[in-house]
Amino acid sequence: MSDLRQKALQKIAKCLELGQSANVHEAAQAIRMAERLMHKHGLEQADIDFIRMGITRAKQLLPTQPGQNILRIIRGINARFGVEAVLVDHKGLKRLEFVGDADKAVFAAFAFDILYREMHQQIGSFRTSLSGNGLSQHEQNRRVASFTAGWLEGALEKLPNLAGDHSDSLDDYLDQQFANLDRETFKEQLKKSMAQLTPDFESGLKKGKRVSVNRPVSGKQSPRQLSQS
């Protein structure tokens, strides 16, 4: 291998390493640079598609049996970003990793952590609003579940749609990286994660639609938060 090509591959590897950055803007720039270099030095498109695959880990640890609300977030993010979420064991809990084009996987993990945190804040506020009104615990839980479903529906609609066409490289990459993981069972859990709804769904939907994800810009790290617009 020529020195020039070796140096190019080292630079590509460095770009791909930066592509795992928690700074979404920096990660996306690094992945685009890597792709340009790969084209310049004659890699085949199939090689480029495969090498652009990446895994980004969400910060939030999850219970061993994620509930329906968590599954809704995961299902929505998978659809909006064209990634696939994989649950792996981590010290008696579960860790969520998003797999796909490296820049999309970074943003998917970023969005999950934000939505997860904001969802729990919204649930707490809505449940507090129901206290002292004489409702049974069962009815309170039913209304909270419907409100949360609506909020999630609205919030997920506000995420950018980056899915694009399904990539065979994603399936190949998943098979290589997670050969021993039961992905089909998790997919079935996602499909069954719908609940009965009450009119509180519409209230939650309206609030969820006011949420937007703040993306880091100009190479600066932005706080992981959601803003109400």
Salt bridges, closest charged atoms under 4 A:
GLU35 OE1 - ARG52 NE 3.47
GLU84 OE2 - ARG183 NE 3.07
ASP89 OD1 - LYS94 NZ 2.56
GLU97 OE2 - ARG57 NE 3.73
GLU97 OE2 - ARG95 NH2 2.73
ASP101 OD2 - ARG52 NH1 3.35
ASP101 OD2 - LYS104 NZ 3.90
ASP103 OD1 - ARG52 NH2 3.92
ASP113 OD2 - ARG224 NH1 3.06
GLU139 OE1 - ARG142 NE 3.25
GLU157 OE1 - LYS209 NZ 3.71
ASP171 OD2 - HIS166 NE2 2.92
ASP175 OD1 - ARG183 NH1 3.11
GLU184 OE2 - LYS187 NZ 3.58
GLU188 OE2 - LYS191 NZ 3.61
ASP200 OD2 - ARG143 NE 2.78
